[in-house]
Amino acid sequence: MSRIWAIILNTFREAVRDRILHGVLGLACAVLFFNLALGELALTQQLRVVEDIGLAAISFFSVVVAIFLGSSLLYKEIERKTLYVILPKPIRRWEFLVGKFGGIVLTALVFVLVMGGILLAVMGVQRGASLGLVSGLLLGFAIALGVLIKKLPDPTVTTIALAALFAGVMLAVAGSVHVDVALVGRSLILDLGEVAVLTTVALFFSSFSTPFLTGGFTFGVWLVGRSAQSMAEMRSELLGEEVRSMLHGLARVVPNFDLFVPGHATLAAANEGGPWLYVGETMGYATLYCIVLLVLASAVFSRRDFV
């Protein structure tokens, strides 16, 4: 377990140094802040507009992060030949792959926490929270992060803790003005489940392919997965029986990413245990899929010749 944890931390450190990831984070922040202006343009249901667009943006950018990191990090280890130094050590290939998976998911977790905190801040302001208070908190956390990165030799664990604290503080601020923070929390948990499954898909392709092909294959699986429910229920007579059978079979094989973006009514259901039960079942589905794909990826990766 210590070997896997070491790979997780090293993967996280490598990921957070990537400038492309910084660009994605900056763009996501800009979209979320601009979301406040879009809410003001709505005639009614301003908070609902901010919530829906914000959650959709977090989901999309999380997918981008998962595809980018899952497609590139394993290949970089091979391209830079750092893998040739690691594998002779007492570490199994499946442990290395699981460590890579854990590091990417940990990076995505920090990304989702930061984005979720910003969305809660925007929703809180939309709902009537003090703009000065929210701005001060955002500035304070940004300064604290900058100081930690500059002063600490390895701010990895502190950065993760700071991201969690940031999300928690913004959750408290948004909750104080009666924002439905439980609904936002459920959506963010499902985003993380989608990222985890998509990461295993990317690592599976990355175990035997190039970053470009891996990115294309993973994006294709995600697109098909977002349509899995529609394909499974397709009954159109305009399509032949063979085509419908192929679509139904494909819907059973690819991950059903549609489960991770349910409608507002599903996440806001008032019946006892309803929304949390749905989240639990969906995360169980994600866990099972991750295990299966990691086993397949490890089997392929263990047979790859790096000589």
Backbone bond lengths (Angstrom), bond angles and torsions (degrees), N, CA, C in turn:
res aa  C-N    CA-C-N  psi(-1)  N-CA   C-N-CA  omega(-1)  CA-C   N-CA-C  phi
1 M - - - 1.462 - - 1.533 111.63 -
2 S 1.351 116.73 -36.72 1.458 120.20 179.23 1.528 111.04 -63.94
3 R 1.339 116.32 -34.54 1.468 119.90 178.64 1.522 110.88 -66.77
4 I 1.325 115.75 -43.07 1.465 120.22 178.72 1.523 110.24 -63.85
5 W 1.343 116.77 -42.44 1.461 120.82 -179.09 1.524 110.65 -63.17
6 A 1.324 117.03 -37.46 1.465 120.40 178.06 1.526 110.60 -63.70
7 I 1.337 117.10 -41.79 1.473 120.69 177.12 1.521 110.60 -64.80
8 I 1.346 117.08 -39.80 1.472 121.28 178.41 1.517 111.04 -58.67
9 L 1.326 116.48 -49.07 1.468 120.38 -178.39 1.526 111.43 -65.56
10 N 1.318 117.33 -41.48 1.469 120.05 178.99 1.526 111.58 -64.76
11 T 1.346 115.87 -38.22 1.464 120.10 177.47 1.519 110.83 -65.51
12 F 1.333 116.01 -41.02 1.466 120.44 177.94 1.519 111.07 -62.51
13 R 1.347 116.32 -44.93 1.470 119.88 179.36 1.529 110.95 -61.11
14 E 1.332 116.16 -42.20 1.457 120.02 -179.96 1.518 111.34 -65.29
15 A 1.339 116.52 -40.47 1.466 120.80 -176.91 1.526 111.83 -67.25
16 V 1.343 116.91 -43.79 1.468 119.27 -175.20 1.522 112.23 -72.54
17 R 1.332 117.73 -14.13 1.471 120.24 175.98 1.522 112.36 -84.79
18 D 1.320 117.04 -11.23 1.464 120.56 -175.14 1.528 110.46 -71.90
19 R 1.321 116.37 126.06 1.464 120.33 -177.00 1.522 112.35 -69.67
20 I 1.321 116.35 -28.75 1.468 118.44 177.29 1.518 110.30 -64.28
21 L 1.331 116.42 -39.96 1.459 120.18 177.17 1.521 110.62 -63.74
22 H 1.339 116.97 -38.52 1.462 120.13 176.70 1.529 110.42 -61.84
23 G 1.329 115.95 -39.21 1.458 119.36 177.96 1.522 112.58 -64.64
24 V 1.326 116.02 -42.21 1.467 120.08 177.71 1.521 110.43 -62.75
25 L 1.339 116.52 -41.97 1.465 120.90 178.63 1.522 111.27 -62.85
26 G 1.337 116.23 -44.05 1.460 119.55 178.88 1.521 112.27 -63.49
27 L 1.326 116.58 -41.81 1.469 120.28 178.56 1.520 111.13 -64.74
28 A 1.330 116.48 -40.55 1.464 120.14 178.70 1.523 110.89 -63.97
29 C 1.334 116.97 -41.19 1.468 120.85 177.29 1.530 110.49 -61.08
30 A 1.336 116.12 -44.05 1.464 120.19 -179.75 1.524 111.22 -61.54
31 V 1.327 116.34 -41.75 1.469 120.38 179.07 1.528 110.89 -63.20
32 L 1.330 116.24 -42.48 1.463 119.62 -178.72 1.525 111.85 -66.27
33 F 1.338 117.42 -40.33 1.461 119.94 178.33 1.533 110.85 -69.72
34 F 1.327 116.46 -38.03 1.465 120.18 177.16 1.523 110.73 -66.01
35 N 1.314 115.22 -24.33 1.452 121.19 178.41 1.523 111.57 -58.37
36 L 1.341 116.97 -30.93 1.461 121.16 178.77 1.524 110.38 -63.35
37 A 1.325 116.80 -39.61 1.463 120.71 177.50 1.521 111.23 -68.72
38 L 1.328 117.24 -37.65 1.464 120.26 177.78 1.527 110.90 -63.37
39 G 1.343 116.11 -37.57 1.455 119.52 177.95 1.515 112.38 -62.55
40 E 1.342 116.12 -36.62 1.461 120.04 179.58 1.521 112.03 -68.66
41 L 1.343 116.51 -25.12 1.462 120.01 179.94 1.520 112.34 -77.62
42 A 1.337 116.77 -18.30 1.464 120.10 -179.39 1.525 109.73 -73.24
43 L 1.309 115.80 140.30 1.470 119.99 -179.54 1.526 110.93 -72.36
44 T 1.315 116.44 -40.76 1.464 121.38 179.51 1.530 108.78 -136.73
45 Q 1.322 116.21 165.66 1.467 122.37 176.27 1.532 111.88 55.02
46 Q 1.358 115.70 46.95 1.468 119.05 -179.05 1.530 111.64 -58.85
47 L 1.328 116.57 -43.42 1.461 119.56 -178.34 1.516 111.04 -64.45
48 R 1.329 116.78 -37.81 1.470 120.97 179.60 1.537 110.24 -64.73
49 V 1.325 116.64 -38.84 1.470 120.57 178.43 1.526 110.11 -64.11
50 V 1.346 116.61 -46.76 1.463 121.09 178.78 1.527 110.29 -60.25
51 E 1.319 116.17 -43.35 1.470 121.11 -178.79 1.521 111.73 -64.10
52 D 1.328 116.75 -49.57 1.470 120.28 -176.05 1.525 111.96 -65.69
53 I 1.331 116.83 -46.11 1.464 119.67 -179.33 1.520 110.16 -67.35
54 G 1.322 116.96 -40.45 1.460 120.46 179.77 1.510 112.61 -62.93
55 L 1.319 117.45 -46.28 1.465 120.71 179.58 1.531 111.32 -65.80
56 A 1.330 116.13 -38.04 1.467 119.33 177.32 1.530 110.80 -64.56
57 A 1.336 116.48 -39.24 1.468 119.97 179.08 1.522 111.05 -65.96
58 I 1.331 117.28 -42.79 1.466 120.47 178.53 1.516 110.43 -62.06
59 S 1.327 116.69 -43.07 1.460 121.05 179.47 1.533 110.64 -61.17
60 F 1.319 116.43 -45.96 1.471 120.23 -177.66 1.521 111.40 -64.85
61 F 1.329 117.29 -48.99 1.465 120.25 -177.50 1.525 111.60 -68.56
62 S 1.326 117.79 -29.91 1.462 120.46 174.66 1.521 110.83 -64.98
63 V 1.330 115.94 -39.65 1.469 120.65 176.46 1.523 110.45 -63.25
64 V 1.334 117.01 -42.03 1.468 121.12 177.84 1.527 110.73 -59.58
65 V 1.335 116.18 -44.36 1.467 120.91 179.67 1.531 110.44 -62.57
66 A 1.335 116.83 -44.99 1.470 120.73 -178.48 1.526 111.13 -62.91
67 I 1.329 117.10 -44.21 1.470 120.30 -179.23 1.524 110.39 -66.86
68 F 1.325 117.13 -44.12 1.467 120.64 -177.85 1.526 111.26 -64.23
69 L 1.328 117.27 -50.30 1.467 119.94 -177.43 1.529 111.35 -69.82
70 G 1.323 117.07 -42.13 1.452 119.64 -179.56 1.516 112.74 -65.02
71 S 1.334 116.74 -29.34 1.462 120.69 -178.42 1.522 113.11 -83.53
72 S 1.334 117.03 -25.37 1.466 119.44 -169.48 1.524 115.28 -108.83
73 L 1.336 118.35 -34.45 1.465 119.06 -169.62 1.526 112.98 -66.03
74 L 1.333 117.55 -42.78 1.459 119.65 179.79 1.527 110.59 -66.93
75 Y 1.327 116.24 -40.30 1.466 119.87 179.97 1.527 111.01 -65.13
76 K 1.349 117.31 -36.78 1.461 120.43 178.67 1.521 111.63 -61.39
77 E 1.338 116.12 -37.13 1.468 119.44 178.44 1.533 110.59 -62.80
78 I 1.326 116.08 -36.73 1.463 120.42 179.54 1.524 110.48 -76.04
79 E 1.345 116.69 -43.12 1.453 121.34 -177.19 1.533 111.72 -64.89
80 R 1.326 115.87 -40.41 1.477 119.91 -179.69 1.530 112.55 -83.20
81 K 1.332 114.94 -4.52 1.469 122.45 -179.97 1.534 113.41 64.53
82 T 1.343 116.99 17.22 1.468 119.01 173.87 1.527 110.89 -70.10
83 L 1.333 115.87 -23.35 1.458 119.65 178.46 1.527 111.31 -65.08
84 Y 1.328 116.68 -32.31 1.467 121.29 -179.34 1.533 111.18 -67.78
85 V 1.339 115.84 -23.43 1.465 120.20 177.11 1.518 110.79 -83.80
86 I 1.339 116.40 -33.24 1.468 121.04 -174.98 1.523 111.84 -78.02
87 L 1.346 117.03 -45.01 1.465 120.35 -172.30 1.526 114.70 -63.64
88 P 1.339 120.17 -33.26 1.472 117.85 176.03 1.530 113.79 -66.65
89 K 1.318 117.12 -16.78 1.462 120.57 178.75 1.534 109.11 -73.66
90 P 1.337 117.76 166.66 1.477 120.19 -178.65 1.527 112.29 -72.39
91 I 1.324 116.36 67.06 1.456 121.67 177.37 1.525 108.43 -140.65
92 R 1.299 116.53 131.63 1.466 121.06 -179.18 1.528 109.67 -79.22
93 R 1.312 114.57 156.62 1.465 118.33 -178.18 1.527 111.37 -65.35
94 W 1.331 117.10 -36.48 1.461 118.38 179.64 1.531 110.61 -67.50
95 E 1.326 117.60 -31.71 1.456 120.39 176.36 1.530 110.41 -66.50
96 F 1.323 115.72 -40.18 1.462 119.91 177.54 1.530 110.43 -62.16
97 L 1.335 116.91 -43.76 1.459 121.26 -178.88 1.526 111.33 -66.83
98 V 1.332 116.64 -42.45 1.467 120.40 177.76 1.529 110.23 -64.29
99 G 1.339 116.98 -37.56 1.456 120.13 176.74 1.520 111.88 -62.92
100 K 1.332 116.04 -41.60 1.464 120.24 176.58 1.532 110.74 -61.04
101 F 1.321 115.80 -43.76 1.464 120.88 178.20 1.526 110.21 -59.80
102 G 1.335 116.32 -48.19 1.457 120.12 -179.27 1.516 112.25 -62.18
103 G 1.333 117.47 -38.63 1.459 120.34 179.38 1.519 112.50 -66.16
104 I 1.329 116.63 -40.26 1.471 120.10 178.88 1.522 110.51 -67.76
105 V 1.335 117.14 -42.25 1.468 120.32 178.48 1.523 110.44 -65.12
106 L 1.331 117.38 -38.04 1.467 120.58 177.25 1.527 110.70 -63.60
107 T 1.327 116.74 -41.33 1.463 120.62 176.02 1.525 110.68 -61.90
108 A 1.330 116.18 -43.97 1.465 120.52 178.76 1.523 110.99 -64.11
109 L 1.337 116.76 -35.95 1.468 120.37 178.23 1.522 110.57 -61.39
110 V 1.335 116.98 -47.00 1.462 120.31 178.11 1.525 109.95 -61.81
111 F 1.327 116.98 -41.74 1.466 121.62 178.37 1.530 110.54 -59.60
112 V 1.321 116.51 -47.17 1.473 120.84 -178.76 1.526 110.80 -66.54
113 L 1.332 117.48 -38.52 1.468 120.22 178.38 1.525 111.13 -63.03
114 V 1.327 116.49 -44.84 1.463 120.06 179.93 1.529 110.73 -65.01
115 M 1.329 116.22 -47.47 1.465 120.09 179.72 1.527 111.81 -65.03
116 G 1.324 116.03 -39.73 1.463 119.71 177.20 1.510 111.66 -64.16
117 G 1.339 116.86 -39.56 1.461 120.06 177.51 1.515 111.81 -63.59
118 I 1.340 116.74 -41.77 1.466 119.73 178.70 1.526 110.73 -65.82
119 L 1.332 117.25 -41.62 1.467 119.90 178.23 1.527 110.81 -61.72
120 L 1.331 117.48 -43.26 1.465 120.50 177.86 1.522 111.17 -62.63
121 A 1.344 116.36 -37.35 1.466 119.71 177.11 1.530 110.73 -63.51
122 V 1.338 116.15 -44.70 1.468 120.59 179.49 1.526 110.52 -64.31
123 M 1.327 117.03 -43.11 1.466 120.08 178.59 1.524 111.03 -65.81
124 G 1.341 116.83 -36.03 1.457 119.89 177.87 1.519 111.67 -63.53
125 V 1.335 116.79 -43.89 1.468 120.88 177.48 1.519 110.30 -63.45
126 Q 1.336 116.23 -41.42 1.459 120.84 178.46 1.534 111.13 -61.00
127 R 1.325 115.08 -32.75 1.463 120.83 -177.26 1.526 112.78 -85.53
128 G 1.336 117.87 -12.86 1.462 120.01 177.13 1.505 115.50 122.82
129 A 1.321 119.07 6.18 1.465 121.20 177.02 1.527 109.94 -67.29
130 S 1.319 116.29 155.04 1.454 121.31 -177.81 1.525 110.81 -63.65
131 L 1.331 115.53 122.63 1.464 120.15 178.84 1.526 110.78 -64.40
132 G 1.331 116.60 -37.29 1.456 120.40 178.57 1.518 111.90 -64.09
133 L 1.340 116.81 -41.89 1.466 120.95 178.98 1.519 111.12 -63.93
134 V 1.309 116.12 -47.82 1.468 120.45 -178.67 1.522 110.62 -64.07
135 S 1.335 116.93 -43.43 1.470 120.47 179.35 1.523 110.71 -63.15
136 G 1.332 116.70 -40.80 1.459 120.72 178.74 1.518 112.12 -63.32
137 L 1.335 116.02 -41.08 1.465 119.77 178.27 1.524 111.60 -65.50
138 L 1.325 116.42 -42.76 1.465 119.98 178.35 1.526 111.09 -61.84
139 L 1.328 116.32 -44.42 1.461 120.33 179.36 1.527 111.13 -65.27
140 G 1.338 115.98 -40.38 1.455 120.28 -179.69 1.517 112.67 -62.95
141 F 1.318 116.35 -43.86 1.465 119.72 178.52 1.524 111.29 -67.42
142 A 1.327 117.31 -37.56 1.468 120.09 178.57 1.531 110.71 -63.97
143 I 1.337 117.08 -42.36 1.470 121.14 178.15 1.523 110.26 -65.25
144 A 1.338 116.62 -43.50 1.468 120.60 179.81 1.523 111.19 -60.87
145 L 1.336 116.85 -41.26 1.458 120.30 178.67 1.526 110.79 -64.24
146 G 1.339 116.70 -43.10 1.452 120.12 178.82 1.519 113.01 -62.24
147 V 1.328 116.62 -41.16 1.467 121.17 179.15 1.521 110.66 -65.46
148 L 1.340 116.48 -42.97 1.466 120.39 -179.52 1.526 111.50 -62.86
149 I 1.319 115.94 -43.60 1.472 119.87 -179.62 1.525 110.74 -64.29
150 K 1.323 116.13 -36.51 1.462 119.96 -176.67 1.521 112.63 -79.02
151 K 1.332 117.14 -37.63 1.460 121.00 -171.88 1.525 113.69 -90.82
152 L 1.315 117.22 -37.45 1.459 119.12 -175.05 1.527 110.70 -85.74
153 P 1.332 117.50 139.05 1.466 120.11 178.11 1.526 112.28 -67.10
154 D 1.336 116.16 -32.45 1.465 120.80 178.30 1.531 108.99 -142.28
155 P 1.345 116.87 89.04 1.468 120.04 -175.91 1.522 114.23 -85.25
156 T 1.339 117.55 21.26 1.466 120.65 -172.97 1.524 112.29 -58.12
157 V 1.340 115.96 -59.53 1.464 120.06 -176.42 1.519 110.53 -64.07
158 T 1.339 116.85 -38.78 1.462 120.51 179.63 1.522 111.56 -64.52
159 T 1.327 117.13 -37.43 1.462 120.93 178.43 1.527 110.81 -63.75
160 I 1.320 116.64 -41.92 1.463 120.46 178.42 1.525 110.41 -63.26
161 A 1.341 116.24 -44.80 1.464 120.72 179.50 1.526 111.26 -63.89
162 L 1.338 116.53 -39.18 1.462 120.65 -179.98 1.527 111.11 -66.26
163 A 1.334 116.75 -38.85 1.466 120.09 177.63 1.526 110.75 -63.74
164 A 1.339 116.80 -41.78 1.468 120.65 178.04 1.525 110.70 -64.92
165 L 1.336 116.62 -41.75 1.468 120.58 178.84 1.521 110.77 -64.28
166 F 1.340 116.42 -41.03 1.464 120.95 178.73 1.527 110.82 -59.74
167 A 1.334 116.20 -48.07 1.465 120.06 179.37 1.529 110.56 -62.47
168 G 1.337 117.34 -40.54 1.462 120.43 179.79 1.516 112.70 -64.77
169 V 1.328 117.24 -41.93 1.471 120.65 179.46 1.521 110.67 -65.10
170 M 1.317 117.45 -44.54 1.462 120.77 179.73 1.523 111.31 -67.00
171 L 1.326 116.15 -32.44 1.465 119.51 175.25 1.525 110.28 -63.64
172 A 1.339 116.46 -40.99 1.465 120.22 178.47 1.528 111.12 -65.64
173 V 1.344 116.23 -40.53 1.467 120.45 179.63 1.525 110.46 -64.26
174 A 1.334 116.53 -46.95 1.467 120.50 -179.72 1.524 110.73 -66.10
175 G 1.340 117.13 -39.22 1.457 120.09 179.17 1.509 112.91 -65.24
176 S 1.333 117.15 -28.85 1.467 120.49 -179.29 1.526 112.47 -68.63
177 V 1.336 117.37 -20.52 1.469 120.51 177.43 1.537 110.40 -109.72
178 H 1.326 115.17 21.88 1.472 122.80 171.69 1.534 114.30 67.38
179 V 1.322 116.28 33.06 1.464 120.08 168.41 1.526 107.72 -74.12
180 D 1.331 117.23 142.88 1.467 121.06 179.07 1.530 108.95 -75.87
181 V 1.331 114.91 79.70 1.468 119.78 -176.16 1.529 111.71 -69.61
182 A 1.342 117.42 -25.87 1.464 120.08 178.96 1.526 110.31 -64.63
183 L 1.329 116.93 -40.33 1.469 120.43 179.41 1.527 110.15 -64.88
184 V 1.331 116.85 -43.80 1.466 120.21 178.35 1.525 110.40 -62.66
185 G 1.341 116.04 -41.79 1.460 120.00 178.87 1.520 112.41 -61.24
186 R 1.326 116.67 -43.45 1.466 119.85 178.52 1.521 110.91 -61.45
187 S 1.316 116.70 -42.42 1.459 120.41 -179.32 1.528 111.05 -64.65
188 L 1.332 117.50 -39.41 1.460 120.44 -179.86 1.528 111.06 -68.33
189 I 1.324 117.45 -36.67 1.465 120.58 176.45 1.523 110.28 -63.02
190 L 1.336 116.60 -42.68 1.463 120.28 178.22 1.532 111.18 -65.96
191 D 1.342 117.01 -35.85 1.468 120.13 175.32 1.524 110.39 -58.76
192 L 1.320 115.94 -42.95 1.465 119.75 -179.74 1.526 110.67 -65.63
193 G 1.333 117.35 -36.97 1.458 120.21 175.87 1.514 112.11 -63.24
194 E 1.327 116.46 -41.76 1.464 120.11 177.76 1.518 111.17 -63.73
195 V 1.341 116.18 -41.70 1.464 120.81 178.52 1.530 110.65 -61.84
196 A 1.329 117.03 -42.02 1.465 120.65 -179.08 1.526 110.95 -61.56
197 V 1.332 116.67 -46.69 1.468 120.05 179.96 1.525 110.43 -64.95
198 L 1.321 116.62 -43.45 1.461 120.14 -178.88 1.529 110.77 -65.35
199 T 1.321 117.14 -33.87 1.466 120.36 177.21 1.523 111.18 -64.37
200 T 1.330 117.04 -42.11 1.466 119.31 178.42 1.527 110.97 -66.26
201 V 1.324 117.13 -34.99 1.467 119.93 175.72 1.531 109.80 -62.60
202 A 1.345 116.22 -45.74 1.460 120.68 179.81 1.531 111.61 -64.03
203 L 1.329 117.15 -41.25 1.462 119.99 179.73 1.528 111.35 -67.20
204 F 1.319 116.75 -34.28 1.468 119.89 177.24 1.523 110.32 -61.54
205 F 1.331 117.22 -49.01 1.461 120.08 178.90 1.526 110.98 -68.96
206 S 1.334 116.98 -36.29 1.458 121.24 -178.79 1.523 112.25 -66.99
207 S 1.335 116.73 -21.57 1.466 119.90 -178.40 1.528 112.45 -69.74
208 F 1.352 117.30 -13.75 1.465 118.90 179.04 1.526 112.91 -142.21
209 S 1.352 118.15 6.08 1.466 119.09 -174.68 1.525 110.91 -132.11
210 T 1.342 115.72 177.37 1.463 122.27 178.95 1.531 110.04 -87.17
211 P 1.350 118.02 162.45 1.470 119.77 -179.92 1.523 113.81 -57.95
212 F 1.333 117.13 -40.33 1.470 119.50 -178.14 1.525 110.76 -63.65
213 L 1.325 116.63 -48.80 1.462 119.67 179.65 1.526 111.13 -67.10
214 T 1.327 116.48 -38.54 1.461 119.96 178.74 1.521 110.78 -61.21
215 G 1.339 116.13 -45.27 1.454 119.69 178.38 1.519 111.90 -61.10
216 G 1.346 116.04 -43.36 1.467 119.71 179.10 1.516 112.66 -64.93
217 F 1.339 116.77 -45.00 1.468 120.52 178.94 1.533 111.20 -63.00
218 T 1.328 115.86 -43.81 1.471 120.13 -177.82 1.520 110.77 -65.66
219 F 1.335 116.10 -43.21 1.462 119.40 178.09 1.523 110.78 -62.99
220 G 1.337 116.68 -38.68 1.466 120.24 177.38 1.513 112.20 -64.00
221 V 1.332 116.65 -42.35 1.469 120.04 177.57 1.522 110.22 -62.63
222 W 1.338 116.55 -39.84 1.470 119.95 179.08 1.530 111.05 -63.86
223 L 1.331 116.92 -44.07 1.464 120.04 178.89 1.533 111.13 -61.38
224 V 1.319 115.81 -45.24 1.466 119.69 179.12 1.526 109.99 -65.16
225 G 1.346 116.64 -40.88 1.452 120.58 -179.98 1.513 113.33 -63.68
226 R 1.333 116.39 -34.24 1.464 119.59 177.00 1.535 111.71 -69.76
227 S 1.334 116.48 -15.33 1.470 120.73 178.19 1.527 111.73 -109.33
228 A 1.347 117.06 7.84 1.467 120.44 -174.00 1.523 112.11 -59.88
229 Q 1.331 116.09 -41.60 1.470 119.41 -179.31 1.522 111.20 -62.18
230 S 1.320 116.36 -42.94 1.469 120.69 179.84 1.521 111.04 -65.65
231 M 1.340 116.83 -40.30 1.461 119.98 179.19 1.523 111.53 -66.65
232 A 1.336 116.77 -37.86 1.458 120.28 -179.34 1.529 111.67 -67.05
233 E 1.341 116.19 -30.42 1.468 120.49 -177.15 1.520 113.07 -99.72
234 M 1.337 118.04 6.28 1.456 121.39 -175.32 1.525 110.62 -68.51
235 R 1.317 115.85 126.32 1.472 121.28 -179.67 1.528 111.77 -129.48
236 S 1.332 117.53 14.14 1.458 121.33 -175.07 1.528 110.93 -62.07
237 E 1.323 115.50 133.27 1.457 120.97 177.86 1.527 111.93 -79.59
238 L 1.337 116.92 -9.99 1.457 120.12 178.98 1.523 111.43 -70.05
239 L 1.335 116.00 -23.81 1.459 120.79 177.80 1.516 109.80 -94.79
240 G 1.289 115.59 145.66 1.454 119.32 178.52 1.524 111.75 -69.18
241 E 1.317 115.38 164.61 1.465 120.45 -179.26 1.529 110.71 -63.00
242 E 1.327 117.18 -37.30 1.463 119.97 179.64 1.523 111.56 -64.57
243 V 1.342 115.68 -41.48 1.468 119.73 -179.67 1.522 110.09 -66.21
244 R 1.327 117.62 -42.86 1.469 120.26 179.31 1.523 110.50 -64.06
245 S 1.321 117.05 -40.40 1.470 120.20 178.76 1.528 111.07 -64.21
246 M 1.352 115.84 -38.99 1.463 119.52 179.07 1.527 110.69 -65.42
247 L 1.330 116.61 -42.83 1.463 120.53 179.50 1.520 111.56 -65.54
248 H 1.342 116.88 -40.16 1.463 120.11 178.24 1.527 110.64 -64.74
249 G 1.346 116.25 -40.54 1.462 119.35 178.43 1.515 112.13 -66.35
250 L 1.345 116.13 -40.36 1.461 120.60 178.60 1.520 111.04 -64.08
251 A 1.328 116.94 -36.96 1.464 121.01 179.46 1.527 111.56 -65.36
252 R 1.335 117.08 -27.99 1.473 119.80 178.82 1.524 112.15 -79.48
253 V 1.335 117.19 -24.14 1.457 120.78 -174.79 1.529 111.55 -88.83
254 V 1.336 117.39 -48.91 1.468 120.27 -175.67 1.523 109.58 -73.60
255 P 1.336 116.52 152.50 1.467 119.32 175.51 1.528 110.41 -61.65
256 N 1.313 116.67 138.14 1.461 121.14 179.64 1.532 108.80 -85.89
257 F 1.328 116.62 85.73 1.460 120.95 -178.62 1.521 112.12 -70.63
258 D 1.318 116.69 -13.13 1.455 120.17 177.18 1.532 110.99 -64.11
259 L 1.329 117.08 -25.09 1.465 120.70 179.22 1.523 112.30 -64.98
260 F 1.335 116.84 -26.77 1.461 120.55 -175.01 1.524 113.08 -86.35
261 V 1.323 117.10 -4.71 1.467 120.64 177.37 1.533 109.06 -129.05
262 P 1.334 117.22 63.80 1.465 119.50 -178.97 1.525 110.68 -71.99
263 G 1.317 115.69 167.98 1.452 120.11 178.11 1.519 112.24 -69.33
264 H 1.312 115.09 165.83 1.467 121.21 -179.30 1.516 111.17 -58.50
265 A 1.334 116.59 -37.96 1.469 120.21 -177.53 1.529 111.62 -63.00
266 T 1.326 117.16 -35.68 1.469 120.57 -179.55 1.523 111.26 -66.59
267 L 1.329 116.80 -42.90 1.462 120.57 -177.77 1.524 112.86 -79.14
268 A 1.337 117.11 -18.27 1.455 120.43 -178.07 1.518 112.52 -108.99
269 A 1.334 117.59 11.76 1.463 121.10 -177.30 1.525 110.52 -57.70
270 A 1.312 115.64 138.21 1.469 120.47 -176.04 1.523 112.60 -90.86
271 N 1.326 118.37 -12.68 1.455 119.59 -177.57 1.526 110.25 -65.62
272 E 1.309 116.40 149.37 1.461 122.37 -172.07 1.531 111.21 -61.14
273 G 1.317 114.81 123.16 1.461 120.56 176.64 1.509 114.27 73.63
274 G 1.335 118.48 -2.24 1.454 121.42 -174.38 1.513 115.12 -57.69
275 P 1.349 118.71 -64.05 1.467 119.37 -176.24 1.516 113.58 -66.16
276 W 1.334 117.52 -38.81 1.467 119.20 -179.72 1.522 111.19 -71.49
277 L 1.325 116.62 -31.92 1.460 120.07 174.99 1.523 110.29 -64.70
278 Y 1.329 116.38 -41.03 1.465 120.46 177.67 1.531 110.57 -62.81
279 V 1.335 116.38 -44.49 1.466 120.49 179.00 1.527 110.47 -61.63
280 G 1.333 116.78 -43.40 1.458 120.26 179.59 1.521 112.69 -62.59
281 E 1.315 116.80 -44.74 1.468 120.71 179.31 1.531 111.01 -64.69
282 T 1.335 116.66 -41.53 1.462 120.16 -179.36 1.526 111.14 -66.95
283 M 1.329 117.25 -40.41 1.463 120.15 178.00 1.528 110.86 -67.87
284 G 1.341 117.13 -32.77 1.462 120.00 173.33 1.519 111.55 -63.62
285 Y 1.335 115.69 -41.33 1.465 121.34 175.67 1.531 110.09 -60.63
286 A 1.348 116.42 -43.51 1.463 120.84 179.36 1.525 111.20 -63.48
287 T 1.327 116.56 -41.89 1.468 120.49 179.62 1.519 111.36 -61.95
288 L 1.329 116.33 -44.44 1.463 120.50 179.25 1.519 111.24 -62.36
289 Y 1.319 116.63 -43.51 1.460 120.66 179.41 1.521 111.23 -63.95
290 C 1.336 116.20 -41.32 1.467 120.23 179.42 1.526 110.91 -61.86
291 I 1.319 116.94 -42.04 1.470 120.57 -179.69 1.528 110.62 -62.86
292 V 1.332 115.91 -46.50 1.469 120.15 -178.67 1.529 110.64 -62.24
293 L 1.329 116.88 -46.79 1.459 120.06 -177.33 1.525 111.78 -69.41
294 L 1.335 117.75 -34.77 1.459 119.81 177.54 1.526 111.15 -67.56
295 V 1.324 116.56 -36.39 1.468 120.17 176.29 1.528 109.79 -63.78
296 L 1.329 117.21 -45.04 1.466 120.74 179.27 1.524 111.04 -64.89
297 A 1.333 116.97 -43.88 1.455 120.66 179.60 1.523 111.21 -63.65
298 S 1.335 116.67 -40.16 1.472 120.45 178.86 1.513 111.13 -65.51
299 A 1.339 116.87 -37.54 1.469 120.48 179.14 1.531 110.63 -64.90
300 V 1.329 116.65 -41.27 1.475 120.40 178.65 1.529 110.16 -69.71
301 F 1.315 116.17 -44.73 1.476 121.15 -175.90 1.530 111.26 -66.21
302 S 1.329 115.99 -35.22 1.473 119.25 -178.78 1.526 112.27 -68.63
303 R 1.335 116.89 -22.88 1.467 121.15 -179.28 1.532 112.51 -96.43
304 R 1.314 116.05 1.03 1.472 119.05 -179.19 1.521 109.37 -79.34
305 D 1.337 114.96 136.83 1.452 121.43 -178.98 1.518 109.43 -95.90
306 F 1.349 117.11 120.64 1.462 121.21 -178.78 1.521 111.84 -105.69
307 V 1.317 117.06 10.23 1.461 119.83 -179.11 1.531 110.07 -74.85
